[in-house]
Amino acid sequence: MLTISMLDGGIMSVMELNMKNFDDTTSKGVVLVDFWAPWCGPCRMLGPTIEEISNNADGFIVGKLNVDENPDIAEKYDIRSIPTILIFKNGQVAETNVGLVTKTALLQKIEKIKTT
């Protein structure tokens, strides 16, 4: 698990993705991956939304990948701006979102992917 101190002093725990577990984690089912970095203001703003989604995840996994610590994965998926959210289904990218996004929009995208 990844513990991150948020701007408001709260703590967030979500699945930490890295070179060791990324492929295995994203290869089965629906997985939301937040590509982020600790120095990125918009990433930190999106953090509570990702935490809320993770806390209520039903039928999918939520993970975060630090692009500074895992540049090879970021490069593989052509991540040029952060935050970037990729939603995988059975190992394939099914949806991409660059920049801030609402919880509602992400949950709608996840539900659509889960049912297709």
C-alpha positions in Angstrom: 0.0 0.0 0.0 1.0 3.6 -0.6 0.6 6.1 2.1 0.6 9.7 1.0 0.3 12.8 3.1 -2.3 15.1 1.5 -2.4 18.9 1.4 -5.2 18.8 3.9 -3.2 16.7 6.4 -5.2 13.5 5.6 -3.7 10.1 4.7 -4.5 8.1 1.6 -3.9 4.4 1.2 -4.2 2.8 -2.3 -2.4 0.0 -4.1 1.2 1.1 -5.1 2.1 -0.1 -8.6 5.7 -0.5 -9.7 7.8 -2.5 -12.1 7.3 -5.7 -10.0 3.5 -5.7 -9.9 2.2 -3.5 -12.7 1.8 -6.1 -15.5 0.3 -8.8 -13.2 -2.1 -6.3 -11.6 -3.4 -4.8 -14.8 -3.6 -8.1 -16.7 -6.9 -9.3 -15.2 -10.2 -7.5 -14.8 -10.7 -3.7 -14.7 -8.0 -1.6 -13.1 -7.8 2.2 -12.8 -4.2 3.5 -12.7 -3.4 7.0 -11.6 0.0 8.1 -13.1 1.3 10.8 -10.7 4.3 12.4 -9.0 4.5 13.9 -5.5 5.6 17.3 -6.8 2.6 17.6 -9.1 -0.1 20.0 -7.7 -2.9 18.7 -9.9 -2.0 15.1 -9.0 -2.3 16.0 -5.3 -5.6 17.6 -6.0 -6.9 14.5 -7.7 -5.6 12.3 -4.8 -8.7 12.5 -2.6 -10.9 11.5 -5.6 -8.8 8.5 -6.3 -8.9 7.5 -2.6 -12.7 7.8 -2.5 -13.0 5.6 -5.6 -10.6 3.1 -4.1 -12.5 3.0 -0.8 -15.7 2.2 -2.6 -14.3 0.0 -5.5 -16.6 -2.8 -6.4 -15.4 -5.2 -9.1 -12.3 -3.3 -10.0 -8.9 -2.3 -8.6 -7.5 1.2 -8.1 -3.7 1.8 -8.1 -1.2 4.6 -8.3 2.1 4.6 -10.2 4.7 7.2 -9.4 6.2 8.2 -12.8 9.4 9.5 -11.2 10.1 6.0 -9.7 8.8 4.1 -12.7 9.8 6.0 -15.8 9.9 2.8 -18.0 6.2 2.1 -17.4 5.3 5.8 -18.0 7.2 5.7 -21.2 5.6 2.5 -22.3 2.2 4.1 -22.1 3.3 7.4 -23.5 2.5 9.4 -20.4 3.6 12.9 -21.2 1.4 14.9 -18.8 0.3 14.1 -15.3 -2.1 13.4 -13.8 -3.1 10.8 -16.3 -5.6 8.0 -15.6 -5.6 4.8 -17.6 -8.3 2.3 -17.1 -7.3 -1.2 -18.1 -9.5 -4.2 -19.0 -7.8 -7.5 -19.1 -4.4 -5.9 -19.8 -5.5 -3.5 -22.5 -6.0 0.2 -22.1 -9.7 0.8 -22.4 -9.8 4.5 -21.4 -7.4 7.4 -21.0 -7.9 10.7 -19.2 -5.3 13.4 -18.9 -5.7 16.1 -16.3 -8.2 16.6 -13.5 -11.5 14.6 -13.7 -14.5 14.2 -11.4 -15.3 11.1 -9.4 -18.6 10.8 -11.2 -17.0 10.9 -14.6 -14.4 8.2 -13.6 -17.1 6.0 -12.1 -19.2 6.3 -15.2 -16.2 5.3 -17.4 -15.4 2.3 -15.1 -19.0 1.1 -15.2 -19.1 1.3 -19.0 -15.9 -0.7 -19.2 -17.0 -3.3 -16.7 -20.2 -4.0 -18.8 -18.6 -4.2 -22.2 
